[in-house]
Amino acid sequence: MRLLYTLAWWLALPLVLARLWLRGRQEPGYRRHWGERLGFYGRRPAPAMDTIWLHAVSVGETRAAEPLIDALLAAWPACRIVLTHMTPTGRATGKSLFAKHGTRLVQSYLPYDTGAMPARFIRHFAPRICILMETEVWPNLIHQCNRYKVPVVLANARLSQRSLGKAQRLGKLITDAARGITLVAAQTQDDADRVRQLGVRDVVVTGSIKFDVVVPEAALATGAALRAAIGARPVLLCASTREGEEPLILEALARASLPPDALLLVVPRHPQRFDEVEKLIAAQGLAVQRRSGLAQGDAVAAATQVLLGDSMGEMFAYYAACDCAFVGGSLLPLGGQNLIEPAALGKPVLIGPHTFNFALVTEQAIAAGGAALVADADALMAQASALLQDPARLAAMGEKALAFANQHRGATPRTIAAIKPLLP
């Protein structure tokens, strides 16, 4: 099976590269560092420190990895980290978050999973351990790690029932890869049980590292400045919205009874969609401003109905600036997104019915009173309207969200403790 998978990769590679070039029209970062994606790195002097390899595919995983990366560098002061990504936005996020570590953190794109390319990566960087974040299982990468005696850890692991079914349909390809994983640090007991069904031998439950993320002071300052630009108007944030969700939200807004001075702040998950979403807002006849058009000291116009969050790396600032937050990817069957960040800032959280990627944490947040489930976009607007017009209820729900987030901290030291036997 793995040989067929490898052959499929080589046959598809021209199409993969063509798609990469086309995506580069909207995101120029996709046209850079192609050599890294193909496993070519040039000549580099041997590193003065041993290498820990950590893979975080894109923005969400990179931000989630921050407490783990900080803890790894503190626990192993004689090591450096090679941080790999698949997307330019993930790479840019890593550069912003980890510049503080200087030469102790090096970034690269993950090579394509052809077998030869991961092998070249391993020979070049000579990692002592490979740590994959959340859901990343690459059969050839894991095979090459096993071949070169590099332990493989799946950290902050999550596996929905739907993803388990897909993995099981791939049969031996995935089960062999799963057996090649040395250790899985799972977010929940349900995740751990599903991972074991794939054949992983060593599975521990550590909790979600995302609860350990510390909100940067700079993000709080940016959020405060944005809130000052908005003024005293009530703000509903729709964060990390996905394709197809914005029309539902905008149409529901037209039918809603939000406070007349309320501001809808929309932040699409993917930056290549910023222009598209602005056109959708304008097509609804709504007055729109873009975050990128606000210079320091500018105010959001009183007539503006929708503020488009078209900036990267400011999600904490957007959460800090709002009164309540809807977390996108959940109105349509897309699996939902991380609701821990708004909870950690003490913001009431609204979330749609499709949360299969974050099922347990969503259930726990709702049970704690810090989040509320909404059936559709109209229910979202109705809940938001009720909260924004009831300051006492809004504050109480925010306090419960913060208490929920604080209660679940501690996954990072548990993960470090699990890794220590593999990295003396």
N, C-alpha and C positions, 0 to 999 in steps of 0.2 A: 504493500500500500504506500509506503513512504517513497519508494522508487517512482511509482506513478505520480504521486504528489510532486516530487522533484521535477519530473518530466513536464508536468503541467505548468510548473513555475517557469521553466525555461521557455516553453512554447508561448506563454502569456507575457513574457518579459517585454517584447516590443510594444505590446498594447499598454502595459503598465507604464512604460516610459513615455509613450505618447500621451496618455492621460495625465501624467505628471506635468508634461510640457503645457498641455491645455489648461490645467488648473493654475499654472503659473501666469496666465493672462490676468487673473483676478488677484492671485496671491503670489507675487514675484519670488517669495521664499522657496516655492516649489521648484524653481529653476536653478537653485544654488546647491552646492555640495553634493552633486550627483555621484562623485567618486565614492563618498562614504556609503551611499545607499547600495553601491555595487561592491563594497568591500575593499576599496583601494584607499590607502591613507598616507602614501608617501613614506619617506624615511624619517623616523623620529628617534632621538636618542632614548636609550632605555630609561624608564622613569626611576626617579630616586626613591619612590615609595611603592609599596604593593598597591594593587588596584582592586577596588570593589566596583563591580559593574551593576548599575541599576537602570532598568528600562521603564520609562513613563511615556506612554504613547502620545498623549496630547496634553491640552491645557489642564483638564480636570485631574488627570493622574499626576501631572507635574506638581500642581498645587497641593494635592493630597500627600505627595511624597516629601514635602518640606520638613515636617517634624522628624521623619525617619532619616532623611539625609543629614540633618543637623545632628541627630543622635548617633548615627554611624560615624561621622567624622570626629565626634567627641569621644566615642568608645574606642575607636582605633586611630589614635593620633598619628601613627606611622603610615597610614593608608591615604590614598586619594580615591575619588569617585569618578568613573566615566559614566556620564548620564546620557542615555540614548533616547531618541524620540522618533516618531513617524511623521509629525506635522511641523511646519515652520512656526505655527502659533505656539505649539508646545515648546519648541526650542527657544523662542523669544521669551516665553514665560520663565523658562529655566534660567536664561541669562539674567533676567531681571531679579529673580528670587535669590540666586546663588552667587552673584558677583562678589558678595561679601566673603566668600571662601577662597577667592583668588585662584592660584594654580592648583589648589587641592581638589578642584572640580573641573573636569574637561567635558565638553559636550560633543556629541556626534549623532548622525542619523543611524538608526538600526539598519543593518544590511538586509536586503531581501532574502527570504528564507529558501534559498536554492541549495543549501548544503555547503557549497564551496565558499560562498560569501560570508556566512557566519564563521566558518573555519578560519578564513583570513582575518576576520575581526579578532577572534580569540588568540590567534598567533601574534597579532600585532600588539594588542593591549595586555595580553597575559593576565586576565582577571583571576583573582583568588576565589571569587564567588559571583554568581549571577543572580540578581534579584529582579524578578518581574512583578510589576504592579497590577493587581486586581484581576484581570481576565486574560492576560496575554499568554497564550500557549502556542508556541511555534515548533512544530515537530522536528524540523531539521536543526534549528537552533539548539533545542534540548538534546538532540542526538549528538551534536558536535560538542556540547558541554560535557556530556557523559564520556565521549571519546577522549577529551583532553582533561578529564578528572576535575572538572569545575562543578562544584555543587550548585544546584538550581533551587531557588526559593521563590515561591509565589506568595507575595506579601499583600496584606489587605485584601485577600481573595474574596470574591463573591461569585456565585454561580446560581442563576435563577433556574427554576424548573424548566422553563422554555429553553434556556441555553444548554441544560443538561440533555434534553431530548435531542437537540441539534447535534451535540457532541456524540451522543450514542449512535446516531444514524451514520456518523462517519466511521464507526467501527474501530478496527485495529489501529488506524492512523492516530486517533486521539488517545485510545487506551495505552498504546505503547509510549506516546509522549507523556501521558500522565504518570505512568510508572517510572519514567525517567526524571520526574521532579523529586528532589531530595526532601523538601519540606514545604508544606502549605500552612501559612498563617491566615486562618479564615476569619471573616468579620463576625459571623454568627454560627450557632450550632447547626442551623439548617444548611448554610453554605458548606460547612464541614461535612455534613452527611452526604450532600450531593457530590462533593469532590471525591469522597471515598468510593462512591459508586463507579467512578471512572478508573479506580485502581491505584490511586495515590496511597502510599503506605503510611507516611508520617504526616498527620494533620493535627494542628492545634488551633484552638479558638482564642484569638487575641483581642477581638473587637475591631472597630473601625478607627484607623489612624486619623481619619478626617476630623474626628472630635478633638484631636490634639493640636490642630492648626491654630497658631496664635495670630490674631488679627494685627497686621502691621500698623504701627502708629501713623505712618505716612498715609495709609489707606483711610484711616479714621479722619485724618486732617483733610484729605481730599473730599471725603464724604461730607464733612462739616462745611467745606467751602461750597460744594454743590448744593447742599441744603440751604445755605445762605443765599445762593443765586436763585433758588426756587421760592424762598420766602416761607410764609406760614401756611401755604396751601397744603391740604392733605394729599399724600402721594401714594398711589398704588404702583408697585413695581411688578412687572411681568418679566422674569429673569430667565435667561437661557431658553428662549422660545425657539421652536423648530418650525420648519416649513409646513404650512397648512394650519398652524395654530394662530398666527397673527390675524388672518381674516376672521376667524371665529371670535377672537377677542375684540376686534374692532367693531364687528357687527353687533356683538353683545353690548358694547359700550354705548352704541346709539340707542339701545332699548333700556339702558340702566338708569337707576335713580341715584347715581353718585352725587355727592355734594357739588353744587354748581361750579365751585372754584377748584375742584379736584384736578390733579395732574396725573395722567397715565405715563409712566416711564417704562419703555419697552427696550429690552436688551436682547437682541437675537444671539443665539449661541454661536453661529458661524459668521465671521466677519465678511465673507464674500457676499452675504445676503443683506448687508446694511442698505445699499442703494435700492434693492428690491423692496425691502420693508418700508422705506421712506415713500416709495411710489404707492404702496398699498394704503398707507396712512392718508396721503394726499387724495387718493381716489375716493376715500370715504368722506371727503370734504372737511377733514379735520386740520386745524392749524398745527403745524409740526416744526420743531426746532431740533437740531442735531447737537449732541454733546460736544462734538469736535468743533462746532462753531462758537462755543462759549469761551471767550478770552477771559483771563483772570480779571475778576471784578465785574464781569458782565452779569446781568440778571436775566432769568428766563422771563420772556414777555408774559404779561398778564393774560393776553389773548391766546397763548399757546395751550393747546389741549393735550398734545402728546410730545414728550421729549424722547428722542431716539438715542439710546445709549450706543454710540458707534465708536467706542474706544476699547482697546485691549488692556487687560491686566487691572481693570478697575471694578471688578465685581463686588469686592468687599466695600468699596466706596459707594457703589449703587445701593447695596443693602443698608449701609449706614445712613444714607440720605432719605430712605423711604419710611413710610409709616407701617405698611404691611406688604408682604411679598408673596406673589404667586411663583412657584417653581415650575418651569416649562418642561416640555417633553412628556407631559402627563395628560394633556387633553386628548391626544391621539395615541394609538398603541405603540409608543416609542420607548416605554420602559421607565420614564421619569428621569430626574436628575437629583443631585445632592441637595438635600434640604438642611444639612448641618450648618452651613455657613450663615444663613439668615437666623437660624436658632441661636447660634453662638453670639450673634449681635443683639439678641433679645427682641427679634421681630416676629410678630405673628405670621405663621406660614399657611398659605393655601396651596393645595395640590390636587391635581386631577385624578381620575380613576385608574389611570394606566401607570402603575408604579412597580412593575414586576422586577425591575433591576434593583430596586431599593425597598422591597416589600416590608421587611421586618422593621427597619429604621423608621419607615413611614408609619407603620402601625404603632410603634412605640411613641413617636412624637404626638400622634393623635390621642393615644391613651393618656399621655402626660398633660394634654390640654394645650400644648404649644402649637399644634397644627390642626387644620380642618380639611376634610375631604370635600371636594366640589364635583358634582356629577358632570357638569359641562360649563361652557363659557358664561351662560346666563346665570348659573348658580354661583360662579366665581364672582361676577359683578354684584350679585345680591349679597353675598357674604362680605365682600369688600365694602360695600355701601353701609351695611350694618355696623361693621367695625369702625369705619372712618367717622361715623356719626355717633359713636359711643366711646368716648375717651377712656372711661373706666374699664370697659371690657377690653379695649385695645391694649391698655397697659397691663392688665391681668394676664392676658394671653401671651404677651411678650415676655413677662416674667416667668411664665411656665415654660416657654420655649428655651429661655436661657438656662433655667434649672435643669431641663432635660439634657441640654448640650453639656453642661458641667458634670452631670451625673455619669456620663459615659466616657469621660477622659481616661487615659491610661493605656491605650493600645500600643503606643510606641515603645515604652519600656518592656512590655510583654513580648513584643516582636524582637527587640534587641536580645532579650534573654533567650528566645528560641533560636536565634541565629548564632549566638556565641559558640556553641559546640562545633559549628561548621567552620568558624573563622577564628582560630586561636589567636 
